[in-house]
């Protein structure tokens, strides 16, 4: 399985290439990407603790931190209202606490619960900002950018909780979070596929997402059936990166629509 997968870090290297936020669709895209980065950073942290895909995991962690900070500055500067600006000021503080834990504390199992708690605070504020930008847009396509962008976060959230569960960090809660995210991910795929705004290119990317989802979900289910192993954790890590890359393209395609 692993040979048929590719690490998506390279595919995401060009993400955020626009120096500033172009418009409200782009703001929703980048704000939603912040949600994903909170979960992706924790996923990479856990992979390093497991000693799984260590080189790739370190690259993912470093790039996630750099991209989060870059986009945070852009979203704060673009904020069209004091309310949105206040959200990003609060996010800046929550992010500082999270980043400090990721980068200055020696990784260890005892720190995992704290990392997961801190990423939840970042995720909540990033989601609040995304919702506020969607409301400022007031257009149907803004909702679709938000939904597509949330799929990126869910892919990383499931992988993160897989790795947390494999470490026996509140395994029952991790399994429940995976199940909840799985249901939301599948429901959102149907919304994106059925949207009148979906172009032929978007539908083609969603077909690729369906195929990659099968690989990814198979790995998630194996934790319940057979427990975790380094090979299975590696498969989940890599397939989550692949699914992320596809959903990032879908989000970008919806963001580029001007309807």
C-alpha positions as MATLAB code, in Angstrom:
seq = 'XXXXXXXXXXXXXXXXXXXXXXXXXXXXXXXXXXXXXXXXXXXXXXXXXXXXXXXXXXXXXXXXXXXXXXXXXXXXXXXXXXXXXXXXXXXXXXXXXXXXXXXXXXXXXXXXXXXXXXXXXXXXXXXXXXXXXXXXXXXXXXXXXXXXXXXXXXXXXXXXXXXXXXXXXXXXXXXXXXXXXXXXXXXXXXXXXXXXXXXXXXXXXXXXXXXXXXXXXXXXXXXXXXXXXXXXXXXXXXXXXXXXXXXXXXXXXXXXXXX';
ca = [
       0.000    0.000    0.000;
       2.671    2.455    0.974;
       4.394    2.310   -2.406;
       1.185    3.520   -4.070;
       1.104    6.603   -1.856;
       3.052    9.803   -1.941;
       3.858   12.371    0.711;
       1.812   15.483    0.037;
       4.215   17.930    1.687;
       5.736   18.762   -1.679;
       2.301   19.242   -3.204;
       1.440   21.637   -0.390;
       4.720   23.547   -0.601;
       3.184   26.033   -3.014;
       0.136   26.541   -0.801;
      -0.209   30.125    0.361;
       1.908   31.374   -2.549;
      -0.280   34.507   -2.766;
       1.485   37.140   -0.710;
      -1.760   38.585    0.649;
      -5.413   37.637    0.908;
      -6.924   38.253   -2.528;
     -10.647   38.387   -1.684;
     -13.212   36.926    0.717;
     -13.158   33.484   -0.940;
      -9.387   33.418   -0.497;
      -9.843   34.554    3.116;
     -12.252   31.672    3.788;
      -9.796   29.262    2.169;
      -6.838   30.451    4.236;
      -8.858   30.772    7.438;
     -10.075   27.215    6.966;
      -6.550   26.055    6.293;
      -5.576   27.298    9.757;
      -8.008   24.749   11.214;
      -6.233   22.005    9.288;
      -2.777   23.152   10.333;
      -3.693   22.909   14.023;
      -4.491   19.225   13.551;
      -1.666   18.514   11.118;
       0.934   19.899   13.503;
      -0.316   17.624   16.292;
      -0.385   14.666   13.912;
       3.251   15.282   13.005;
       4.184   15.667   16.695;
       2.583   12.303   17.480;
       4.260   10.637   14.497;
       7.622   11.825   15.828;
       6.806   10.318   19.220;
       5.936    7.028   17.520;
       9.128    7.303   15.419;
       6.960    6.868   12.299;
       7.864    8.640    9.046;
      10.243   10.731   11.153;
      11.856   12.726    8.346;
       8.525   13.535    6.711;
       6.870   14.195   10.066;
       9.524   16.762   10.999;
       9.096   18.469    7.620;
       5.319   18.492    8.061;
       5.638   19.987   11.549;
       8.080   22.694   10.459;
       6.073   23.641    7.359;
       2.791   23.647    9.270;
       4.165   26.075   11.837;
       5.637   28.367    9.183;
       2.478   28.395    7.062;
       0.208   28.980   10.059;
       2.193   32.037   11.106;
       2.322   33.420    7.558;
      -1.429   33.086    7.064;
      -2.207   34.390   10.548;
      -0.528   37.677    9.671;
      -2.359   37.886    6.346;
      -5.775   37.156    7.872;
      -5.275   39.696   10.655;
      -4.284   42.365    8.125;
      -7.246   41.585    5.842;
      -9.883   41.464    8.621;
     -12.807   43.606    7.381;
     -14.327   44.205   10.826;
     -13.209   44.711   14.444;
     -15.008   41.470   15.400;
     -12.960   39.396   12.959;
      -9.796   41.216   13.987;
     -10.512   40.377   17.641;
     -10.871   36.686   16.724;
      -7.439   36.684   15.124;
      -5.886   38.510   18.065;
      -7.248   35.737   20.300;
      -6.034   33.102   17.851;
      -2.564   34.659   17.950;
      -2.442   34.084   21.705;
      -3.748   30.512   21.536;
      -1.322   29.738   18.730;
       1.609   31.066   20.766;
       0.815   28.636   23.593;
       0.424   25.732   21.176;
       3.588   26.502   19.223;
       5.577   26.775   22.439;
       4.498   23.274   23.441;
       5.324   21.894   19.998;
       8.765   23.441   19.729;
      10.280   23.956   23.174;
       9.084   20.997   25.244;
      10.829   17.654   24.862;
       8.292   15.369   23.177;
       6.932   12.696   25.459;
       3.790   10.703   26.118;
       3.005   12.843   29.156;
       2.815   15.918   26.913;
       0.350   14.450   24.414;
      -2.805   15.310   26.359;
      -1.616   18.902   26.708;
      -0.826   19.174   22.986;
      -4.280   17.866   22.076;
      -5.915   20.333   24.488;
      -3.945   23.253   23.063;
      -4.677   22.315   19.462;
      -8.398   22.241   20.338;
      -8.233   25.883   21.452;
      -6.481   26.864   18.229;
      -8.964   24.870   16.157;
     -11.990   26.487   17.833;
     -10.751   30.021   17.166;
      -9.640   29.193   13.623;
     -13.089   27.763   12.946;
     -14.701   30.877   14.427;
     -12.643   33.058   12.081;
     -13.565   30.926    9.073;
     -17.264   31.158    9.925;
     -16.986   34.929   10.314;
     -15.303   35.290    6.936;
     -18.007   33.101    5.365;
     -20.691   35.339    6.877;
     -18.903   38.419    5.552;
     -18.994   36.876    2.075;
     -22.702   36.100    2.205;
     -22.494   34.036   -0.997;
     -23.321   30.339   -1.524;
     -19.841   29.653   -2.870;
     -18.395   30.931    0.413;
     -20.174   28.107    2.221;
     -18.743   25.579   -0.239;
     -15.208   26.921    0.260;
     -15.737   26.502    4.004;
     -17.087   22.939    3.669;
     -14.312   21.855    1.281;
     -11.696   23.471    3.498;
     -13.044   21.710    6.570;
     -12.419   18.359    4.844;
      -8.690   19.123    5.032;
      -8.968   19.540    8.794;
     -10.998   16.356    9.213;
      -8.395   14.296    7.339;
      -5.704   15.478    9.737;
      -7.924   15.194   12.805;
      -8.693   11.538   12.113;
      -5.009   10.751   11.585;
      -4.087   12.627   14.762;
      -6.587   10.716   16.880;
      -5.475    7.440   15.251;
      -1.926    8.122   16.448;
      -3.149    9.259   19.877;
      -5.255    6.107   20.201;
      -2.294    3.972   19.191;
      -0.415    5.536   22.103;
      -3.311    4.630   24.429;
      -3.955    8.292   25.215;
      -7.686    8.136   26.071;
      -8.214    5.496   23.379;
     -12.011    5.455   23.762;
     -12.275    9.218   23.233;
      -9.932    9.003   20.240;
     -12.091    6.302   18.636;
     -15.223    8.402   19.213;
     -13.606   11.447   17.626;
     -12.552    9.410   14.585;
     -16.103    8.087   14.167;
     -17.575   11.588   14.450;
     -15.089   13.045   11.950;
     -15.611   10.118    9.551;
     -19.372   10.735    9.450;
     -18.898   14.456    8.896;
     -16.296   13.895    6.171;
     -18.520   11.510    4.193;
     -21.568   13.763    4.501;
     -19.568   16.767    3.292;
     -18.282   14.829    0.269;
     -21.888   14.360   -0.822;
     -22.607   18.077   -0.404;
     -19.559   19.029   -2.471;
     -20.334   16.464   -5.155;
     -23.972   17.549   -5.447;
     -23.399   21.305   -5.423;
     -24.623   23.063   -8.612;
     -21.371   25.065   -8.535;
     -19.234   21.902   -8.825;
     -17.306   22.036  -12.096;
     -16.113   19.013  -14.060;
     -12.630   19.551  -12.616;
     -13.969   19.631   -9.066;
     -15.922   16.423   -9.662;
     -12.800   14.773  -11.061;
     -10.820   15.711   -7.954;
     -13.606   14.334   -5.768;
     -13.333   10.995   -7.569;
      -9.646   10.975   -6.587;
     -10.657   11.854   -3.028;
     -13.013    8.849   -2.944;
     -10.174    6.529   -3.977;
      -7.730    7.988   -1.449;
     -10.388    7.860    1.250;
     -10.622    4.088    0.812;
      -6.892    3.702    1.546;
      -7.065    6.071    4.489;
     -10.222    4.632    6.040;
      -8.890    1.092    5.709;
      -5.948    2.120    7.856;
      -8.182    3.798   10.425;
     -10.338    0.684   10.744;
      -7.316   -1.556   11.231;
      -6.599    0.118   14.570;
      -9.926   -1.241   15.822;
      -9.409   -4.686   14.280;
      -5.728   -5.449   14.799;
      -4.163   -2.618   16.777;
      -1.422   -0.301   15.571;
       1.943   -1.215   14.123;
       4.676    1.031   12.671;
       3.668   -0.029    9.141;
      -0.017    0.752    9.703;
       0.764    4.076   11.355;
       2.977    4.946    8.405;
       0.163    4.122    5.983;
      -2.280    6.329    7.885;
       0.201    9.196    8.059;
       0.969    9.089    4.334;
      -2.588    8.532    3.130;
      -3.791   11.427    5.297;
      -1.258   13.636    3.537;
      -2.486   12.471    0.141;
      -6.131   13.064    1.038;
      -5.195   16.494    2.349;
      -3.522   17.432   -0.947;
      -6.620   16.480   -2.943;
      -9.021   18.344   -0.671;
      -6.757   21.382   -0.722;
      -7.039   21.437   -4.512;
     -10.831   21.095   -4.286;
     -10.972   23.996   -1.846;
      -8.822   26.111   -4.136;
     -11.066   25.342   -7.111;
     -14.161   26.394   -5.175;
     -12.317   29.491   -3.929;
     -11.517   30.522   -7.504;
     -15.199   30.504   -8.488;
     -16.537   34.040   -8.746;
     -20.258   33.241   -8.594;
];
